[in-house]
Amino acid sequence: SEAASSEEEPASEPDDHNDDATRPLCVDLGCGAGRDAVYAALRGWRVLALDSDAKGLARCAALAEAHGVRDRVAPVRVDLERTDPAVVFETIGARPWSSLVNDARASAVDWASLVSHDANDAFTGAPAHTLASTAKNPVRAVLAVRFLQRRVAQSLPSLLPAGAAVMWFHFMRGAELTAVGRPNKAKDLLEDGELRTAFGAERGWTVVADGATKLPDGRPVSEFVAVRDRVCSP
């Protein structure tokens, strides 16, 4: 999927909330150069910014620093195509926010070092259990902008706690037919209704928005928002 441009920087000032560790936590999937992560941080969120591109993560860290929200943005280098989403969210719940930010101070935390941080950590190298029924899952929002990894999309509905929201904005089928012509592979294009099916009522979710808009270049992009009302028994 295509990364969002980093040229349009978020135009805002950080709020005056003093304790970053108590802020709600947002996970930005495929954060790219961090425009959306920093935008959320400027509006009071802690943001775990996930991407596999080291250069993009370095730009994300620099952008957060420039806007005075470096303590609210933790860039983590992880390949979401090869890493079990459940392990990612389990590890998030196991690590104090201060350690994530401090470990990422230079530019970004490497996933391998994160999961092996403590040799006695029960989460290292082990399959994670679903966190949705536990109180320690700190994630309250997941944001995906121009990012699509179906394994993640299919896993998220059972990994997030009640009250969490998912916002997904990605290219839809039809983008390949425009003059731009990309993305053009089926694996990189959302199908109509695909996310609504994944985040169904039977899994405890309410779909708030499920539409599409067109970019100036004509490519259709999803506008999907869902909120988890309840945690269903496995």
C-alpha positions, 0 to 999 in steps of 0.5 A: 500500500502507498504511504501517506505523504509527509509533506502536509504537516499537522497544523496544531499545537500540543495541548497542556495535558501533563501526564502522557502515560494516562492519555488514550492509546492509538495504534497507527498501522503503516504510519509512513512518515507520521503525519497522521500519528503526529496529528493524533498526538497533537490532539491528546493521544499517545500513538504507537506508530507501526511501519516496516520502513526505517526511513519513514519511521525516522521522519515520523520521529523527527516530525513528532519532535518538531511539533513537541509531541515526541513523548507521545509518539513511539515509532516501532519498526515491525513487518505486519505481514510477517508478525502475528497481530495478536502478538503485537497487541499483547506486547503493547499491553505488556510494556510501559509507555515510558519504555516504548518512548525511551527505547524509540528515542533515537528514531524507532524501536526494532520489533525484534528487540522489543519482544526480546527486551526481557528474556523472562517475558512470557510474550516473547516468541509465544502465541498471544491470547486474545486481549479483548476480555482483559482490562490491561489492553490499553488500545482505544483506537486503531488508525489505518490510512493507505494501509491494507494487510488482511491478516491484521484486518481479520484479527483486529475485531477480536483483539480490541476491548469494548469501547475501542474504535477502528478507522480505516481509509484505504484505496478501493477496487476501482483505483486500478482503473483510473489514470493513476492506475495504482494500486492495481493488485487485488491484495492491495485493494479493499472490496466493497463491504469487506470491512463491514463483514470483518467488523460484524455485529456478531463480533460485538462491533457497530459500524458507524460509517462505511462509505467511499470518497474520491481523491482529486485524481479519481481514486476511490478511498474507503471511509470506514469507522467501527466501534466495539460495543461489547466483547463476545465469548470466543 
